[in-house]
Amino acid sequence: MRKLIAPLLFLLMSCAGSTQTAQKIASGYYPSWRWYERGKLVRPATLDFSKYDIVTYAFLDVEADGSLSLFDPWADKNLLLGPINAATAPTGYGQANDLGNPAFHKRGMRFSDYAHKHRTRFTVSIGGWAHSENFPAIAADPAKRARFAADCARIVELYNLDGIDIDWEYPGTEERGGSPADRQNFTLLLLQVRETLQTLKTKIRRDLMLTIACGAAPKNMANIDWPLVHKLVDGINLMSYSFYGHWDPVSNHNAPLFPSINATQLGYSCVEAVQNLLDFGVPAAKINLGLAFYGRTQLTAGQSGLHVNSQGQPDTIAFPRSAATPQYHEIVARMNEGLYQYNWDEAALAPYLTGKEGIPSFVSFDDEHSIALKAQFAKSRNLRGTVVWDITADYLETAPGSKTISGTPLAAAVRRVFSSTEPLPLVLTGTTVCVFPNPTPNGYIQVFTNSAERANTNLTIFDANGKKIHAATYTTAAHRVDMRPLPAGPYMVQVKHGNSNAVQVQVLKK
């Protein structure tokens, strides 16, 4: 398959990534269903485009034959083509899932018109969690791939787009209908779309982007042929969120920047996810760090807290509308009611809420401080920028139900960081060592070193008496240590990365 792709890579490499500049890119998704919420508070006419360089509309559906269709015809047509003109549109037009006809819409009021007026690029995402089941069969069939790519070009012209985003969740994942063949076929699908957009670019004489959304879990990353894929796309939207949630037996963070001391999954933090992509050979300048403008709730088995037993259920009482994934504006409303205690995890660099007066409710979320730290991390590692899910979530109202927007604090924090020349915080300028889980329940610990400098890392473990009992040298950011042969008790883990000072972390082995 590499021989099939090789003749085209020289052409594609000349365009993929051509839009990258020194300025970091703030991008985000606008889900179609958010249009209806809060009295259509956040719509193209009220969206603050100054906060974003790229807005991506989510989602269009993909049919079994490879053709594209609308997920919500009424919202999609009114947003992507402008308000439907009842005087010209035929009966039933607003409910039909065809891609639409500009003749039946009011002119100059497309989503892209509003975006371009503010010099923001506008793209459409295809797929998403609910619309990815057809991707494996489409990517495996040359005729269906061609039809898919042709429809991508069609909607670029129809909706006046600046590119296409493909959100296949997830190639190669059996529970999502995938197979090992997806690895090669995903590359072929992207190649077909890239080639088609290149041809269209010549016709319409403007740049067109191709981006993809990428799952942050290591098992999902491993199913993609990154050395080939990263050459075919301009940006990779890393979905570095939903690492933990109500399904976990212990409360933990939705999207921690660094792994918490009781992290139970390797790779389940922003810094680890970025490093894993870098280790696959993806250039930093292609990676957009995912930012969650939503949180996760859990009912705890006892008193609310971080790393305590969970009931395995979201909090449907405090968050009846969207218990599993409350938006930031909903979380702010609950905080203002005084029902929660605000907390900060210094290890994970993440906030969380705990219920007051015995309320067994735990809320993991991101606020202005943690979002700013993530934007600063993106700068520290020379990433392409950030990508938000979703951009409607931080539109706060002057008063509940007022339908008057008071601000977008999370998006403002990202823009402030990207526009600033202020020095990075100390936690991001040098070497940060994370050791987890601590205490270790099964005898294994993971040592992760966040540093822009790749160098040898020397690890030493001392017992409670200061005796050296283990030493290792490695070049990777992550290193697993087997402490099972050691007796229970406290140990000192010392990590020295390159020329940085040695860091010591006490670990308890149960």
Secondary structure, DSSP 8 states (H G I E B T S, - for coil): -HHHHHHHHHHHHTTTTTT--SS-EEEEEEEGGGGGGGGT-SSTTT--GGG-SEEEEEEEEE-TTS-EEESSHHHHHHHHS-SB-TTTS-TTGGG--S---GGGB-TT-SHHHHHHHTT-EEEEEEE-GGG-TTHHHHHH-HHHHHHHHHHHHHHHHHTT-SEEEEE-S-TT-GGGT--TTHHHHHHHHHHHHHHHHHHHHHHHTS--EEEEEEE-SHHHHTTS-HHHHHHH-SEEEEE---SS-TTSSB---SS-SS--TT--STT-SHHHHHHHHHHTT--GGGEEEEEESB-EEEEBSSS--TT-BB-S---TTT-SSSSSS-BHHHHHHHHHTT-EEEEEETTTTEEEEEESTT--EEEE---HHHHHHHHHHHHHTT-SEEEEE-TTTT-EESSTT---EEE-HHHHHHHHHHH------HHHHS-EEEEESSSBSSSEEEEEEE-SS---EEEEEE-TTS-EEEEEEE-SSEEEEE-TTS-SEEEEEEEEETTS--EEEEEEE-
